[in-house]
Each structure stands twice: as structure tokens, then as C-alpha cells.
């Protein structure tokens, strides 16, 4: 027991000596060590990349570009963009996506100018503020925005200067710092800029029960159509930022070839709202952004409290602690969405990327603290020849400050260069109108119509694309009336058709696997014997058809048949096989009777009688 007691005393003496040595260390050294540990933690927590830039000699990081291997937009436009093929170096004292994003919202260093406001009234009674900045407005230096209503007389209807439509982000308007950077840069480049503010923003009240959301494309659609009608000779471009980028891409995917835009740019799009919702609630720093955005949404709702209190759950809006809570108590109720996840799925632009038919440049920072890189549709962008995706390593959310003074945004310069090169290239998108659809050749695609459909009762009608020629539809409609009048007189033909139908009931199961390819050809072939006599009777009653030329109708049907035969060569062989099998009972019977007579003439008894 004595040795245990001595061991305890020796260990206690060691701890006493250790504590005495620690007390001899100055407190300033402890503070220094604590500062180093805390700085290392913050360096990782805030995703600072200053030392990374320092070790690279402040050369910046290259921009990663993703596109289709044979994309004409990349080969002829983006390949000439020196900014996109260069390197992006963030402002050294803003070497963090969080520093950049915070600096943009609280300071931003926006240029000083004023807008000219135009109020656009939607068909549902809503009001949208359109803030204009033309190239001639750039030299102005007034800080206050001119809220006087203007009819925009400065731009003539025949002006060919390109017009850029800017769609702001969530709770942002034309007064936001990054919107001013963009508008000033485009106007300084010599283009006309119009900022399409969301409903209820930009100092304009809500005048209908319709509010904007992350997937509300109707306002963008009507504004762009209005501008295209007002300035038909001016090329239209669109730039969407954050939620505005999601709305823009969704609109491009919805309208496809009917979009009157020549090109578009999407900056920091959330892409998939469901993934973004999971991401923004994952870490502490993201939760701070979630809370900040929720406060902005609550401020927006406070401006329009009378309507929100009537259409949504106002108590739930005031108690919301996240964007998801606000969407649950406000957006889903106003927009008639069943659940929040349903709203996110339906309004995500990632599912519309494959349908984009307009040259589109997408810019998303890989360190974006609000819109995660996990939601970027890499494969969809790579599969679409009209899209080029640029992903810098740094930049934050809508920031991308550059230079020692952080006086400019990198993505604004990249957007200016891309649109300028696109404007001078042969790849500008041209809207497909109804007139161009009517001039399409029948040989281009059968789905573009018009083509004929023959019903079971022998009725002939033109069906297919809604852009089909109106004259042909009228001709067939008149022919249908005469066919109804003469159908009862063709008794022998109907009996034969009935007999053929009964015979076909035995043959059709054999060709069940190939009905889709030959069914239309078969109906047209059977109906032609009835159709042609009816057309012949039309020529004798041209006065009742008000000038309809039956020969043109027959010629059109023949052209359709020729087109069908070219599209379905294999089905023609099946059609011939079915025709042989169908007619075999009649042909076989006739051949049997004919052969019996011949055999009687050559029989021994007949020869003996001779």
C-alpha cells in the first residue's frame, strides 16, 4: 500500500508542476493561440480563399464551360468570348462568397443614374412597373429615380437598337445594386434596357389578386410580347437573375420556338427549388441566408397586407421563420398549390432546360451560398446545343466583384461580351410565327399537317396542326356535307364495304403488331373509292360550295397519300399483304369457278363428245 501512496503523491506533484508552468505563460500568448484557432475555423466556415489566390499569384481561377460537343453557340460565339475563356479573380478583401454576397446587398457600389418609368397593365388587372434606361440616359447623374409615367417616346417604333429585358431576383427590383450595375453596363454599351419589376415591387401596389412566384412566367411572357409588338425591328434579349433566371429558363422551355427573343442569359439560377430548399436549411450559414430572405418576403407581404390577409394565412406569414414557412402560408394558398413540395417541383426550371430553343448562356458560381451547385442540371445543359453553362469557382450569389475597389461585376462584363458577339453572329433566334408555319412544306414533317383522317363512316376531314391551311379545311368541310347527302344512294358500295369489313375481322389479328404504322394508310386506301366519286359530284354542284375547287382537294389528298407512302415504306408492304389476304375470298372464288370451267373443257368426257 505504501507504493500506491507514493505513486499518487508523485503524480500530483507532476500536475502541480504542469499547472505552475502554464501559469508562467503570458495571457497574451493564450489570446494569440485562441485567435489563430478561431481564424482557422472562420477561414473554413466562411469559405475564404485568400491564401489560395495568394499562392496562385492572384491570377484567378479558370472558368469551366459546359456545352454540347457540336454546339454552334459555343463554337461560333462563346469560343470568341475572351472573358469567359479567361480567369476570374475576386477582389482580395472579398475573398469569400459570403463577403461578396453581403457586400453586394449592403453596399454594392452601384452606378448613379435614373430610370424612366412606364406602367404596364396586365389583362387580369395587375400592374407591372417597367423601368427604362436607354443609351442616351447614361450621362445623367441624378440619384432619385424618376417615377413620372412615361410612354417611352424616346424610342421610335422603327428603332433597331437591341432591347434587353431584365428580370430581377426574389424581392429585388430596379433599385437593387446588381440590377443597376447590369442596366448601366448594357446602356453604356449602346443598348436599351428595361427592367420588368415583379408585381408589388418597385414602389407599385398590387392591383389584382395575382402575385408573382418562382415559376410565374405569365408576366414575362406578356411583357416580352408587348415589347416585340412595340419595337418589331429591335432584337430582344432577356437576362434573368436568381429567381428571375429560374422564371426566364422556365419561360424559354415552355414556349420553345414561339419565344420572340434573339438570345438570353441566366445568372445564378436556383434550377431545382426542391434541392435548394434542402440546401438552405443544411448548415448554420445557410440558415442565416434563409432567415434573411424570409424577412424580405415578410416585408413584401407587409406592403400588401390587405390582400395577403384575405387570400393567405396572415398569422402564419408573420410567424414564418424560413422561406418554406412563407411558401406554405402564402405562396401555396395564393397560387393554388397543394403542398410546398408540389410548388417547388412544378416551378423548377431544371425540367424545362431540354426544351430551350434560344441561345442561352448560364452563369453559376460553384461557391454560391444561396443556390447550390448540386441543383445545376449538368447533363441537360450538355445535351442542349443552344445552351452554354459557365461555372466559375468563386463569385458568391450575384456578386462576382473584381478589382481592388470592387467597382465592377465580372458577370456583367461577361454578359455584355456574350450578347454583343451573339448579336453579330448568324445564330440569333427567330420566332416562328403562324405565317411561317403555313409556308412549311408537306415533305418536312407529317406532324406539321395538314393531313386527312377518314372515319369509319367514310367521313373525310382535315386534322392535325392548328396552323393548317384554312382553305383546305373549308374545302373538306363542304365536301363532307355533299358526301352525307349522297351516302345513302351508294347501297351497293356500302354492302361491299360491309363484306370487306367482315373479312378484315379475321385478318386484322395477324397484323396487330404493326397497326400503328399502317392503320392510317389502310383507312385512306379504303376511303378513296368513296371519296373520289363524291369529289366528282362536287364539280357538278360548285355553286353550292361557293367556289370550292374539288380538283385541288383531290390533289391535296393525293399529295398526303404520297407523303404517307414516303414516311411509311415498310407499312406499304404490309398494306399490300393485307389487301391480298382481304381480297382472296373473292379472287379465290372467281379463280375456282374459272378453273372449273377450264377443266370441264379439257376433261376426257368433253373430248369424247367432240
Buried (B, 14 or more C-beta within 10 A) or exposed (E): EEEEEEEEEEEEEEEEEEEEEEEEEEEEEEEEEEEEEEEEEEBEEBBBBBEEBEEEEEEBBEBEBBBBEEBBBBBBBBBBBEBBEEEBBBBEEBBBBBBBBBBBBEEBBBBEBBBBBBEBEBEEEBBBBBBBBBBEBBEEEEEEBBBEEBEBEBBEEEBEBBBBBBBBBBBBBBBBBBBBBBBBBBBBBEBBBBBBBBBBBBBBEBBBEBBBBBBBBBBBBBBBBBBBEEBEEBBBBBBBBBBBBBBBBBBBBBBEBEBBBBBBBBBBBBBBBBBBBBBBEEEEBBBBBBBEBBBBBBEBBEEBEEBBEEBBBBEBBEEBEBBBBBBBBBBBBBBEBEEBBEBBBBBBBBBBBBBBBBBBBBBBBBBBBBBBBEBBBEEBBBEBBBBBBBBBBBBBBBBBBBBEEBEBBBBBBBBBBBBBBBBEBEBBBEBBEEEEBBEBEBEEEBEBBBBBBBEEEBBBBBEBBEBBBEEBBBBBBBBBEBBEEBBEEBEEBBEEBEEBEEBBEEBBEEBEEBEEBBBBBBBBBBBBEBBEBBBEBBEEEEEEBEEBBBEEBBEBBEEBBEBBEEBBEEBBEBBEBBBEBBEEBEEEEEEEEEEEEEEEEEEEEEEEEE
